[in-house]
């Protein structure tokens, strides 16, 4: 109904309404000025006899009477009440537009720019809230799969979700000592870089497998060396982590693309690693 009425206004009526509402922000000062005019008139043109208390009482009564009977003052107050009553029925968005246009005095173009900026801010807030909701849902899934209360792991999962690390779900498979090592060994940037380089190596290994490259081939041996180097980078030379890493690989039970590739790559690179260790004279479980 309200929208139908507004649509029926002519351009002339719109402009007139704009002029009337533009005067709203000046009404308080005009009302105060008119009251001052009435008071000044009383002080200079009216002489009420009697004692001081009687003068004050009579003056107050006279002002109240004049305020109530002054046509100009009543008209200004009526305009103010009418506009304020209209503001009360507006929704928050329309109230904001009213303030921008008829209190702050912005042009329609300036208002459009302000509202566009606010809309962008709100959209960003919605996206952040949606992201937070998704993080909560994913954390819930991880908690249910872990079947135990481990607040440090919960915190790690949340941090990795906030980092947009899609491998957050790996955390639940690490034991406490390995997680402590990861926390001290990597930060956000180095951690994501490590994962990226590891995934690149897995893709290279899968290509070798698809091409039926034998484990003793020079290309397979290069891949084995790179694989061992990246393991050493992860452990930082702490060989006590190797049994836990092997256990970690055995515990990966998620049926997703990453784990499938990981299993295939591990099966292929294992014999190549054995040859690499033999040729290099390396025993990974005795190395300090």
Buried (B, 14 or more C-beta within 10 A) or exposed (E): EEEEEEEEEEEEEEEEEEEEBEEBBEBEEBBEEBBEEBBEEBEEEEEEEEEEEEEEEBBEEBBEEBBEEBEEBEEBBEBBEEBEEEBEEEEEEEEBBBBBBBEEEBEEEEBEEBBEEEEEEEEEEEEEEEEEEEBEEBBEEBBEEBEEEBEEBBEBBBBBBEEEBEEBBBBBBBEEEBBEBBEEBBEEEEBBEBBEEBBEBBEBBBEBBEEEBEBEBEBBBBBBBBBBEBBBBBBEEBBEBBEBBEEBEEEBEBEEEBBEBBEBBBEBBEBBBEBBBEEEEEEEEEEE
